[in-house]
Amino acid sequence: MLLLEKLVSASGVSGNEDEVRSLLKSELEKKDTGYRVDTLGNILVENPEVEQQGPPRLLLAAHMDEVGLMVTSIEDGGFLRFDKVGGIDDRVLVSRKVLVGSKKTPGVIGSKAVHLQKPEERKKNLRAEDLYIDIGVKGKEEAKKYVQTGDYVSFYSPLQELGHSCYKGKAFDDRAGCAILWELLNEGRLPPFHAAFTVQEEVGLRGALVVGNALDLDMALIVETTSASDVPGSKEHEQVSRLGAGPVLSIMDASVVVDKGMLDTLIRVAEENEIPYQFRGFNGGGTDAGALSLSRAGVKTAVVSVPARYIHSPCSIINREDLHYTRKLVELFVKEVKGKK
Amino acid sequence: MEKLLKELTAAYGPAGHEEEIREVIEEQVKDYVDSCYTDTLGNLIAVREGAGPRLMVAAHMDELGLMVTHVDENGFLRIARVGGVVPHILVGQRFVFSNGTAGTINHEKIDELKELEWSKLYLDIGCSSREEAVEKVNVGDVAVYDQEFKNLGQRYLGKSMDDRVGCAVLVETIKRLPRQLPQEVIFVFTVQEELGLRGARTAGYALEPSYAVAVDVTRVGDTPESLVMDVSLGKGPAVKIKDSSLITHHGVREIMFSLAEKNGVEYQREVLERGGTDAGSIQLTREGVPSGVLSIPCRYVHTPSEIVDKGDVENAVNLLEQLCLYPWKEV
């Protein structure tokens, strides 16, 4: 099985990244790659040679967490009320299959059936607070055997191939980045950078904040996933990025202004190696780059993303070529800035 | 002062692209300080050496702008804001890029002003095709307000008084300071203030100041039917008590009040309900830094036409000079 498939099958809603972390840890252990897990749960793969080699002391980072839900109460009828963890559009929730808690109890997000809704209710969008999770139990007591308040809920959405070149699944944001980072770490000799698999990005770039405090860095490259909005109803100038058009280079977002030197290097490396690339046509949103760039006395940062349609929903779509080219661009960027050491 | 302020407001320097304004300021101050350098994020740091504690004085170099997000086949540019720019003041405004390319903002058809949102705005740089446009500017390039500096008599009118007037106050103070200071004073011209007080944060970390004072503009409540605010143009610089980013350190604030009173500098007490300054991020670096803010009252902040008062600017220099000469020991 592909590592990416294993990674997206794992549940890892922000603050509950254990499954993803265990998976990555066991993959790292297979290759005897040294790592440590910090207080918040970030995995740090520190290469002692980075300090000896001198500047730029480079970090590559991808976040392990995904958006999801959390159980806030169990009703007498056994239905679960929930809150969102991370940015999810309420309208993608209804009728989704979910897994609740560490026992992965299956459930379905339900709402009042359409024939029971009043005419005015039918016109309104269903909000998260109108919805509940149905785990097929008779009442609160039975529900408590399977779940409890505070349990994390993740979408159930196995990886599938779509067409000849695409994958459908959940949590490509940012397991795609994790998979790329892992592959780069896994190429024989430990590459000339530190790597971090971070936690709690979706709830405010939290893991990256402490990673930035822990490491003395000159430069950080974030491997991310960003929204591809080349879909019906979206005008060309409203599109953040396009599927199949190659890795997405951020210029600025709400969290960071990308370092111009790093951006120029990424563009040059892409052009010299015939790697297609695109610019992120949107300056909102944030990534771990925001937290890392402001750590200590400041760190130069850039963001390279795999484009994904329907991001932050249970069914997002990525393109294999984009994945391949993103990895290639990151790999060649490292070679370039580290002087092919 | 007028010549300096005119030069500083004219320099290009949107948040994240402060190279040009940095060069202008460096040229102004380098002969008056012991050392001058640029850090990782691009802050310009000008050091006046001295024994004793370290006072950090900060003003931000960056200004607002618009970033190109897309170039369409007819040569029109789509844009996103860099900093707190609002759509309704943009229509009809001229903008200019770092390479001199100019253009004007207009919008797709709308029925009511409230429909004016970012996706409806575009920048017309006078090109008729994508090919022609990308010869001049491309996605990621940032344009700033294209507005001339005017002397209105007792007041100055221009773009980016926020915070080039603060930069001018620092530059002028640096030039007036005597050879011997009772402490080390580090003047920091910061980057990316408009995007969230970013440059000040990393500079604050690196410099480990004992105290910090930010110099920035503040809003006023003296225009027709304005929001209530107890600061007016022409009644002297303001000593900040609170804004959304910080409650100024009591001791630092008291020193500012007493120095103003002792030296006959007219000043105002400022409580700003919304808005932040570099001092907000400096005070939270490392183990905390006692911080205050010297504000210059400014009308129409963040529009292409900001107004400041000559006397307020002059008195801000006077007070900042006293702050640098004051022997900072215990607050």
Chai-1 contact restraints between the chains, C-beta under 6 A:
chainA,res_idxA,chainB,res_idxB,connection_type,confidence,min_distance_angstrom,max_distance_angstrom,comment,restraint_id
A,H237,B,H70,contact,1.0,0.0,6.0,A-B,restraint_1
A,H237,B,R78,contact,1.0,0.0,6.0,A-B,restraint_2
A,E238,B,S119,contact,1.0,0.0,6.0,A-B,restraint_3
A,I251,B,G140,contact,1.0,0.0,6.0,A-B,restraint_4
A,V257,B,G16,contact,1.0,0.0,6.0,A-B,restraint_5
A,F279,B,V139,contact,1.0,0.0,6.0,A-B,restraint_6
A,G281,B,T69,contact,1.0,0.0,6.0,A-B,restraint_7
A,G281,B,H70,contact,1.0,0.0,6.0,A-B,restraint_8
A,N283,B,M67,contact,1.0,0.0,6.0,A-B,restraint_9
A,N283,B,A80,contact,1.0,0.0,6.0,A-B,restraint_10
A,L294,B,R198,contact,1.0,0.0,6.0,A-B,restraint_11
A,L294,B,R201,contact,1.0,0.0,6.0,A-B,restraint_12
A,L294,B,T202,contact,1.0,0.0,6.0,A-B,restraint_13
A,R296,B,Y205,contact,1.0,0.0,6.0,A-B,restraint_14
A,A297,B,T202,contact,1.0,0.0,6.0,A-B,restraint_15
A,A297,B,Y205,contact,1.0,0.0,6.0,A-B,restraint_16
A,A297,B,A206,contact,1.0,0.0,6.0,A-B,restraint_17
A,G298,B,T40,contact,1.0,0.0,6.0,A-B,restraint_18
A,G298,B,L41,contact,1.0,0.0,6.0,A-B,restraint_19
A,G298,B,T202,contact,1.0,0.0,6.0,A-B,restraint_20
